[in-house]
């Protein structure tokens, strides 16, 4: 559906911005925020858990951008959509954007070694570890290797799609695993995520587990986008606001 036109108040604010010498890009983004339509941005029904692909698609858009304001705008839109349609997924999404699985005081981190990830990828795709290592050495990005390997696989009975909260919970479980057999448990959890991954998801699962998303997203930008999303709640054509996304876990 067509996004609503900016309100008179927003137009006045934009005119004020122009008069103060604010750049044209900032003014354009302000107008974009004012006409933002959650119902058009959401890729899932209200009441459902947000799909992980919604976040990875935002990552793809961010990776293609170089302007800080545009990157913040993309993430602001994603966070606004989560606030409106699946509020329970907002905090997990923020953690995933910052490559964290817990507050600093919990001392829970990912950053898994390449050896573990290569073994998990080989297990999930039926490839030989030596083949995975060779491809990784050639391209330097294990995420790209994972995406290509999963893209060539055909699954007769695909598992349920990954969700933001589900991936976050799995990451926390992986980070917390310790003691005897912990490496095997980690590999099994990673392989399960990779088998369920679709499209660009496998690549971002692997990059997140390595501790580097490789999209040029600074933590400060994530915090700015979160603040903007909260401040702009209810502004624009945010159809379907208020969904908590508590169902469909």
N, C-alpha and C positions, 0 to 999 in steps of 0.2 A: 504494500500500500504506500501511497505517496506520503512522505514525511510532512508534518504540519509546518506552516510558515512561522518564522520567528515572531514572537509577540511584540506589541508596541513597546513594552518596557525593555525587552531585549534589544530591539532596534535602537532605542535611545542609548542604551548602555554601549552598544557597538559604536555609535556615532561619537560618544564620549571618549571611547578608547582611541578612535582615529584622531580626535582633536588633541590628545595627549602625546601623540607621536608613536604610539604602539605600532609595531610592525604589521604589515598586511596579513602575514601568516597567522599571527595571534588573533587578529580580528576574524579571519576566516574560520579558525578553529572554534572561536567563541560562538559564531553563528551555527556551526555544525553541532556543538553541544546543545544549543537551544532547540534544535529541530530533531534531536536524536530520538529514534523510535525503537524501543526495546522489542516490540513484537516483530519487527523486521530483522533485528539483529540476532534474536534467539534462534537456535537450531533445534530446540526441544520444546516439548509441551510443558506448561506450568504444572508444578507438582512433581515433576520428574527430576532425578539427579542430573546435573549438567554433564554432558559427554566430555571426555578428555580432549576429543578432537576440536571442541570449541576453543580450548586454550591453545592447543598446538597450532591451530589456524591463525590465532592472534600472534603466536611466536613467528610464524612464517611471514606475516605482514610486517612485523617489527624488524625482522632480519633484512627485509627488502628496503627499509627506510634508513636514512642517515641523519635526518633532522630530529633533534631532541624533542621539540614541541609536537611533531607528528607522531613520534613513538609514544609520548605520554598520552596523546589523544586516542590512539588505538587502544592502549591499555585501559584508559578511562572508560571507553565504550564497553570493553569487555567486562570490567568490574561493575559498571552500571547495570549491565544485563544480568549478571549474576545476582546482584542485590535485588533486582526486580523479580527474577524467575526462580532462583535457587540460592537463597541467601546462605544456606548451610554450606555451600561450596565456595563462598568468597574467601574465607580464611585459608582453606587448603590451597586455593589458587594463588593467594598472595605468597604463601610459603613456597609453592612450586616456582613462582616467578623469581624468587630470590635464592633458589637452590638450597633451601633449608627445610628441615622436617620438624623442627622444634625451636622454642626460644633458646637463646644462648646459654641460659643457666642450666638447661637440661643436658648440655654437652652431648647431644645426639646428632651425629653427622653422617652423611653418605660418603661421597668421594671414594668409591670402591676402586680397587686396583684393576688394571687392564686384564690381568690373567683371569680373574674371576668372571669378568664381563665377557671375555672371549669364550670361555667355557660355557657360560649360560647361553650365549648366542648360538653356539654350535649345537647345544642341546635342544634349543627351541626350533632350530631350522633344519636339523638333520645334516648339517655341514660338518666337515672335518675341521678340527681346531686349527690345523696348519693352514688350511685354505682361508679361514677367517683372519688369521694373523697376517697372512700374505696380503690380503686385500686391505687390511688396516694399515699395514706398512706402506702400501702404495698410495693410498689417498689421505692418510693422516686423520681421518674422522671416523670413529667407530659408529657414530650415529648414521652416517651415510651407508656404511657397510650393512648395518642392521636394517635400514629402510629398504635397501636393494634386495637383501636376502628375503625379507618378509614379502616384498612385492612379487617375488617369483613363486611364492608358496600358494597352493590352493588347498583350502580346508573344506572338507565335505560338510562338517557340522561345526560352523564357527561358534566360539564361545560368546557370551554376551559382550557388548561393546564396553570399552573402558570408560569409567567415569572419573571426574576430577577427584572426588572424595575417595574413590576406590584406589586410584593410583597413589594418592597421598598416604592412605592407610598402609598400603603395601610397602611404600618407601620407609615409613616409620618402622614397620616390622623388620625390614631388611637391616636398617640402621641399628636396631636394638638387638639383633641376633648375636649371641655370643656363647662361648663354651663349646663343648664337644659336639661336633656335627653342624656347627653354625654355618660353615662355608657351604655345605651341601644344602642347607635350608635356604640360604641366600640365593644360591644358583637356581633352586627350584622355584622360588618366588619370582625371580627375574624372568626365568623361562616362561612362567605362567603369564606374566604381563606381556611378553613379546608375542606369545601365541595369540593373545586376544587383541593385539595392536592392529590397527588398520591405517592405511594411508601413511601420513607423515608421523604417526604416533610412535612407532618403534624407534625412529631416530632420536626423538626427544626423550624417550624413556632412557636410552643409553647415555645420551649426553648429560641428563640430569643425574644419573647414577655416577657418572664420572666427576660430577661437580662443576661442569662448565657447559652452559646452554649454547654458547657461541652465537648469540644473536645481538650482542652489543647493548644489553639491557642493564642499566645501572640500578642499584638498590634505591638510590635517591629518587629516580624516576618512578619506580614502583610505588614509593610512599606518596609522591605527588599525585599520581594517578588515583590512588586509593582515596586521598583527601578530596580530590575533585569529584570522584564518583559519589562519595557520601554527601558532599555539599550540593551536588546537582540532582540528588534523588527527588523524583517527582517533577523534574523540569523536562519539557518537551513532550513528545508523543509516546510516553513510556507505557504502552499498553501492557496490561497483565502484571503491573507492579504488585508486590505484596506476596508473591509465591515464595514459600520457604524451601521448596524442593526436598521436603522430608520424606516423600514417598519414592518408590522406585530405587531403593538402595541396592 
